[in-house]
């Protein structure tokens, strides 16, 4: 009950403050990324079939290096997840992602990579999905039933590896996210310890609201799963949080838990709270450490 009460408070605070076709042009019925964005790379839209109950298909955005179609090179992949009140466009619209990738790569601070932006909201049907609609914070907090997370590797990762010239190895895969996206990153990597060598947790929600779904088992047994994951520890497991973030106490506890168990990780605290200025900074720092 105490955990549920804390999550309710966090949700209220937040309110206040794979694939069948890859397409270069956004479909009219899907939300676009707003005004014309100036960027150096290639932004593609991918509509992919879902393998679990819910909408029949979803959309993800894929950002490729500018020279992708002029070479035969293979690239590492960074999967970047949004949080509550977000979808696959959020990191572009609110986190200046494309500009930051271009700037970091131009200055030699980030290795050229494929960056994948999936929609990881929970949706029950095509109607509920509503062509990638953004869900409210309360919906996001209380509907984490493990369905999307359960299918993430089979629907998203497998397709990206088959549709693009990736390096399909643990050492060349990264995943990160903000808030609920960070929670999903914790559990996706714990359930698939052999797939991701870089994990970035930005203002993470550590514990999901209990859910009766059969797929909710995805979120159970984390301590046991961590033992397997850190037996061959990720190259980088980075926890980042603002000191006035409402998840700060939980993230400190998570940091101490990792430390007590001898699980290699890095921990960064900054001023500020559960805000985009922090998440943008965390993502930029994380991207500079990938594939190093």
N, C-alpha and C positions, 0 to 999 in steps of 0.2 A: 504493500500500500504506500509506503514511504517513497519507493522508487516511482510508482505511478503518479504520486502527487508532485514529485519534482519534475517529472516529464510534462505534466499538465502545465506547470508554471513556466517551464521552458518554452512550450508551444505557444502559450499566450504571449510571452515576451517576444517571440519571433514574429508573431502576427503584428505586433505593434512596431517595433523598430523599423549461319545465320541468315542469310540475306538472299534476296532474289534478284535485285537490280541495283546497280550503282548509277546515280544520275548526277550530272554536273549542275543542272538547273533545278532550283527548288520547285516543288509542285505547288500550284496555287492553293490547294486545300490545306496545306501544312503551314504553320507559322514560319515566316521568313526571319532572317536575322536583322531586319530593320534596314536602314539606309545603306547605300553602297559602302562597303568597307574596303579601304585600301590595304592590300596585303600582298606579300611577295609570293606566298605559296599558293597551292591549289586547294580550294575548299569544295568538297564533294558531298552530296547527299546520298545516303544509302537507305533504301527501304528493304527491311529484311523480315522474313517469316519467323513467327514465334513458335516455339516447340512446346509451350506449356499453356494451360488454360488462361484465357484472357483475350486481348486483341489478337487478331490474326496476323497483324504485321505492325512493326514499329519503325521509327526513323532514327538514324544516328548520322552525325556529321563527321567527316574525316578530312583532316588537314594534312596535305602532302607537301614535301619539299618542292620548291619551284621547278627543279629539274627532273622531277620524278619520271615523267613520260619521255624524257630525252636520254635516259640512261637505263642500264640493266641492274643498277645497284639494289641491294636489299637493305631495309632499314629497321631499326628497333621501333617498338610501339609503346606509346604512353596512353593509357586509358584514363580519362579524367571525368569524374562523376560530379554531378550537380547536387544541390541540397534541396530542402523543402522550399516550396514556391519556386521551383525551377524546372527546366527541361534541358534538352540538348543545345539550346541556343544561349543559355545563361552565361556561361564562361566567356562567350564572345561579346554579348551585349553589356554585361556588368563587370567582367573581369579583365577586359582589354586583352584577351588571350592572344589573338592573332598578331596584334602589334608587338606584344611582349615576346612571342616566339621569334618573330622576324628580327627584332632588336638583339635578342640574345644570340641567335645564330649568326647574324651579320658581324657581331663583335667577337665571335669565337667562344662564347660563354656557354653555348648549348650545342650538343651534337645534333646533326640533322636527323629528324625523327618523323614518324607518322604519329599524329595525335588524334585520338578517337574520342568523340563526345557522344555517348549514348544517352537515351532517355531511360532512367532507372526508377521512375515512379511506378507504384503499384496500380494496375488497372484491371478491372474485372471483366471488361468486354470491349468490343469496338465502340459502343456508345460511350462507355465510361472513359475510354481513351480519348475520344473526341479529336482525333488527328493531333496527338501529342499535346493535349491541353495541359496547362500548368495547374497543379493541384494545390489546395490550400495547406497551410502548415499543420492544422489539426488532422486533416486527412493523411498527410505524409507521416506524422508521428504515430498514428494509431492503425495504419494499414500495412505496416511492414510485415508481410506474411512470408517472406523468403522466396516467393515465386520468381521474381525477376532475378534475384541473386542466384537461385538454383540453376537457372537457365543461362546465366551470363556467359559461361565458358562455351557452352554448346551453341548458343545463338549469336553472340557477339564476337568472342575471341576466335572461334573456329572459322567464322565467315571472313573476318579480317585477314586471317592467315591464308585463306584460300583465294580471296579476291585481290589481295595486294602483295607486293614483294616485301614481305616481312622477314625478319630473322626469327623463326619460330622456336625460340629457346628461352628458358627462364632468365638467362643473363641479359636478354634483350627485351624483356617485358617489364613495364612499370604500371602501377595503378595508384590513383590518389583521388581524393574528393574532399568536399567540405560538409561538415555537419552530418546529416544522414548519409551523404555520399561517402564520408569517411568511415562511418559505421559499416556501410556495405563493403568498403575496401578491407576493413579488418577481417570480416567474415569470409569474403570471397577468397582472400589469400590464405586464411586459416583452413578453409575447406579444400584448397588446391595449393598445397605447399610447394609443389614442384613447378609452378607456372610463373610466379612473379618474384623478381629479385629486388625490386624497388617499390616501397610502399610509403605513400605520403598521406598523413592524417592531419587535416586542417580543421581545427575546432570540432573535434569529433564528438558525436553522440556515442557513448560507449555501450549502453545497454538498450536494446529495443523494447518497446512495450510488448508484454506477453501476448501472443496471438494463437488462436486454436487451429490455424491452418496446418494441414499435413506437411507443408513445406517449411513450417516454422522450425522444424528440426535443424534446418540450415544454421540457425542462430544458437543452437544448444551445444553444450559440451566444448565451449571455447578453450578452457584450460587444457583439456585433453588434446585438442587440435593444435594448440600452441606448442605443445611438447614436440609434436611431429614437425611443425613448421620451423621451429628454431633448432631442431636437430641438424638441419642444413640451413642455417639462418640466412635471411635475405641480405643482400649486399648493403642495402640501406633501408632501415625501418625508422621513419622520422615522425615524431609526434610534435605538433605545433599548436599553441593555444594562446589567446590573449588573457591578460590577468583579470580583466573585468568581464570575461565571457561567462555566461551562466553555466557552461559546461566545465569551467576551470577546476572546480573541486573533483569532479569525476575523472578529468584527464590527469590530475596530479596522482590520484589513486591508481589509475591505469599505469602511469609512469613508474610508480613505486612497485606495483605488481610485476612489471617487466624486469625491473632492477633486482627485486628479491629472487626471482627465478633465474637470474643470469642471462636473460634474453637480450642480445645486443641490439641497441637502438639509440637514437639521438632524440634529445628533448629540447625544445625551444619555447620560451615564453616571451611575449612581447606586450607592450602597452595595448590597450584597446579591447574591444569585445567581439561579439559575433557579427562581424561586418565585412563587407567586400574589400575594404582597404587592407585588412589583414590577410584575407584569403588570396588576394592578388599577390601580395608580398610573399606569402608562404609558397605559392605555386611557382613564382619566379626563382626562389631559392632552391626549391626541389628540382626544377628542370635543369638548373646548372650543375646538379650533382649526378644526373643520369648518365649511365654508360661510361663513367670515369674509371 
